[in-house]
Amino acid sequence: MIVRYGRTVTRWTTVVPLLAVVLLVLTWKRELPGPVVALVTLVLAGAVLAAVHHAEVVAHRVGEPFGSLVLAVAVTVIEVALIVTLMADGGDKSATLARDTVFAAVMITCNGVVGLSLLVGSLRHGTAVFNPEGTGAALATVATLATLSLVLPTFTTSKRGPEFSTPQLVFAAVSSLILYALFVTTQTVRHREYFLPITRQGEVIRAEDHASRPSVRESWISLTLLGAALVGVVGLAKGVSPTLESGVAAAGLPQAVVGVAIALLVLLPETIAALRQARRDRVQTSLNLALGSAMASIGLTIPAVAAASVWLAGPLELGLAPLHMVLLLLTVVVSSLTVVPGRATPLQGGVHLVLFAAYLELAINP
């Protein structure tokens, strides 16, 4: 038993998350020299891989769709805490921080992660198959949340600028929580089968029989280390952001590029997990991860910043610019056409990736 425990402790997936948390404590809110930034980046990459490993252990224990829900919610809760912390620090950029972060998460997940998953799944297995009922429900929820929270503030007239009035912000926050809770109930209780992977013949795969489930003890250890790894990923990403900001400014790029880069780092664990599932012909699980992350990002961030706005000074701008509204509309339309058949070819994956590339290009050259 002691030998086995020692081997467990010395495994890199155990050591790296703990190292990431220690490094985060030592470097929090400090100016980092070049060599330390390099070390932080290396540990951050290791924490991402460790997070994916522990998320898969937990997912294998609880089964789908609970596994993808655990990772999506864990990442989003920590991301929300980071957003509120940054907004509390104040500054001219805090007014649009929540909007920019949420929109980046939506575009990364709905186009980047979905596109890569469909492309990998279809190239490896001929076509990528998934359940249109569950995926369509998730997409409809994401589209509704995004419109209520990010589009309507641009057109409301109760307050100047792309802002909600206090009653409107409360309505958006409560609606977001209700919709997200309703979706989670649908996904995990009433219609769980809609969100399970399916075979080529359309039969639901209810259980994986290729490996034994981890024990309760192993699952709790992985869940704890998953939380540590995600705290490390988000915190260290914030730590390297000043260096990233300096590099972006030196290159003459817009400040929005910093937010996109940090969002890419934060969502990297889910991206890797989604690609692994797509390679195993479990594209439904990949879509659960992608759309679930987008939904959680909106459904949890908006209520959190609405509550935080009570004591935070300055405006809270949530409304998107016309350019971004066009990208969001095109994403919803293309995603709807992708979901309806319940199967996808490399073409659909390529279309989503082109949309994601357009978002990145316009972030660099607006």
N, C-alpha and C positions, 0 to 999 in steps of 0.2 A: 504493500500500500504506500509506504514512504517513498520507495523508488518511483512508483507510478506518479505520485504527487510531485516529486521533484522534476520528473520529465515534463509534467504539465506546466509547472511554473516556468521552466526554462524554454518552453516553446515560444517562438517569436510572436505568435498571435496573442500570447499572454503578456509578454514583456513590452511590446511596442505600445499598446494602449496606455499602460501605466507610465512608460517613458514619456509619451506625448503629454499626459496630464502634468507630470513633474516639470517638463520643459515649459509647458504653458504657465505654470505658477512662477517659474524663475524668470520668464521673459515678459510677463504681462505688463503692458503700458510702459515698456522701456524701449529706448532706441537701440536697434540691433545692428552691430557691424556686419560686414559682408560674410565672414566665415560663419557667424551664428545664423544668419539668414539661410545659408546653404544647409546647415545642420537642421534647422527647423523645417526646411522644405523636404529634406530627406525623411525625417521622422513623420511629417505630415503624409507623405506618400505611403509610408509603411502603415500608418494609422488607417488610411483609406482601405488598404487591402485587408487589414485585420478586421475592420468593421464589416466588410463584405463577408468574410469567413464566419464571424459570429452571428451575423444576420441569417446566414444560411443554416447554421446550427439551430437557431431558434425557430426558423421557418419549418425545418424538418420535424421539429418536435411538435409544434402547434398545428402544422398543416396549412394548406392554402384555403381561403385567401388571407388568413390571419398573419402569416409570415410576412407577406409584402406590406400589410398594414402596419406591422410593428416597425419596420424600417422606415416607412414613409413618415409616420407620426413622430418617431424618435428624431429623425433629421430635422423635421419642421419645428418641433418644440424648441430645440436648441437654436435653430436659425431665428425663430421669433425672439428668443431671449437676447440674441446678439443684436437684432434690429432695435429692440427697445433700449438696450444698453447704449448703442451708438447714438440713438435719438436723444437720450438723456444727456449725452456729452455736448449736445447743442451744435452750433455751427450753421453756416448758410446752406449746407447740403442736406441737413436733416429733414427738411420739409418734404422732399421728394424721395427720401430713402426707402420708405415702405413701398411706395408705388414702383420704383425702379427694381427693387429686389423681387417683388411678387411677379411683375411682368417678365423679368428675366427668367424666373423659375418656370413660368408657364411656357415660354418659348423654348427653353432648354428641354423640358420634359415632353411637351406635346409635339415638338418637331425633331429635336436632337435625339432624345432617348427613343421615342417611338420610331423615328426613321431608321436609326441604327438597328433596333430590334427587328423590325420588319425586313430590312435588307439582309441581316445575318441569318435570320430564320428562313427566309425564302431562298437565299443562295445555297444554304446548306441542305435544305429539305425539299426544294422544289417550289413550294408555296408555304406561306406562314398562315396557320389556321388559328382561329380564336372564336370566342362566343360573342356574336354581335349584340345579344341582349344585354349582357353585363357591360361590355365595353361602350355600347351606346348610352346606357344609363350613366356611366361615369363621365363620358364626354358631355352629355347634356347638363350634368351638374357643374362641371368645370366651366362650360360656356355661360351658364346662368350666373354663377358666382363672379366670373370675370367681368361680365357686363354690368351687374349691379354695383360692383366695388370699384371698377377701373374706368368704365365708359360713362356711366351716368353723371359722375361729378363734373365732367366737362360741360354738360348741358344744363345742369340745374342753375336756377337763378336766385335762390335764397341767399347766396353768399357769392361775393366776387371771386373770380379765379376758379381753377379746377378743384374746388373744395366742397365738401358737404357741410350743411348747417348741422348743429348739434342733434336735432331730432332725426335728420336724415342719416347721420353717422351712426346713431344708436340703432336705427332700423336696419342699416346695412350690416352692422355687427351681429345683431340678433338673428337676422335672416341667414347670415353665413353659418352661424353655429347650428341653427335648426336644419339647414340643408345638409351640412356635413354630418350631423348626428343621424339624420334620416338615411343618408347614403350608407354610413357604416352599419346601421341596423339592417339595411337591405342586403349589404354585401356579406355580412357575417351570420345573420340569423334567418331572415325570411326567405331569401332567394340566393343562398350561398352557391348553389350549383351553377348560377349564371357566371360566376367569377372563377370557376375551376378550369384548368386546362382541358382541352378536348383532343381526341384522336382525329386521324384523317377522315374517319367515318362519322365524326360528329358526336361520338360517345364521350361522356364526361369521365375524366380520370380522377377518381375520388381519393386514391391513396397511391403513394410511391412504394414499390415493393423491392427496390434494388438495394436498399440498405436498412439496417435496423435503426429505430428512432433513438436519439440520444436520451440519456437518463434525465430525471428531473434535476439532479444536482448539476450535471453538465450544462443543462439548458439555463439554469439560473446563473451559473458562472459566465456563460456566453452572453447572457442578457446584460449582466453587470459590465463585462468588458466591452460590449457593444456601446453602452452608454459612455464609458470612458473614452473609447476611440472616437465617437462622434463629438464629444466635448473637445477632445484634442484637435480634431479636424477643423471645426468651426473656429475655435480659439486661436489656433496657430495660423489659420488663414487670415484672421484679423491682425495677427502679429506681423505677418509679412506684407500686409496691405500698404504700409507707408513706403516700403521699398518699391512695391508695385506702382504706387502713385507717382513716385519720383521718376520711375522708368517711363511711365505713360506720359508724364509732363515733358520729360526730355525728348520723347519721340514726337511731341506735338499732337497727341491723340486726345479726343474728348474725355472728360472725366468719367462719363458713363462706362467707359471700357473697364474701369476698375471694378465697378459693380458686377459687370458680366463675368470678369475673370474670377472674382470671389465666389459668385454663384456657381460657376462651373466646378470650382474646387469643392464646395459644400455638397453638391449633388453628385460628385464622382462616385461615392459608394453605391448609390442607387443605379447609376449608369452601368457600372461593372456588373452588379448583380443582375440587372435586366439583360445584359448581353450574354451572360452565362446561361440564363434560362432560355434565351432564344436559341442558343447553340444546342440545347437539349430538347428542342422542339416544344418548349413550354412558353409560347409567345403570349398566351393569355396572362401568365404570371408577369411577364415583362410589361405588358400594358397596364396591369394592376399597379405595378410599381410606378410607372410613368404618370398615369392619370391620377393615381392616388396622391402622389407627391404634389402635383399641381393643385389638386383640390385642397389638400391639407395646408399648403402654403397660403392659399387665399382664405380658407375657412378658419384658420387659426390666427393668421397674422392680422387680419382686419379687426377682429374683436380685441386682440391684444393691444394694437396701437390706438384703438378707440378708447380703451380703458386708460392707457398711458397718457393720452392727450389731455386728461383731466389735470395732470400736474406738469406736463411738458409745455414749455414756452414755445411760441412760434406757430406758424400755420402747419396744417397737414394736407398736403396736396396729393390727391389720389387719382385725379383725372388724367387719362393718357392724351398725348398729342395726336393730331390727325394721322401722322405717319404710322404710329404704333397701333392706332385703331384699325387701320387698313390691314396691317400684318395680323392682328388678332382675328379680324373677320375672315381673312383668307385662310388662316389656320383652322378656324371652326368649320368652314365650308369643306376644305380638303379633308379634314379629319372625319367629317360626316360621310363623305363619299368613300373613304377608306374603310370605315366600320361596317357599312351596310352589307357588303357581300359575305363577311365573316372569313375571308381569306385574302391574302395579299401577295403580290409578286414583287420582284425587285423594283419595279417601276414606282409603286406606291411608296416604298422606302426612300427611293431617290427623290421623289417629289417633296417629301417632308424634310429631307436633308437640304434640298435647295432652299426651302423656306427658312430653315435654320441658318444657312449660310447668308441669305439675304438679311436676316436680322443682325448677324455679326457684322456684315459689311456696312449696314446703315448705322450701327453703333459706332463704328470707326469713322465712317464718312457720312454723317447725317445730312 
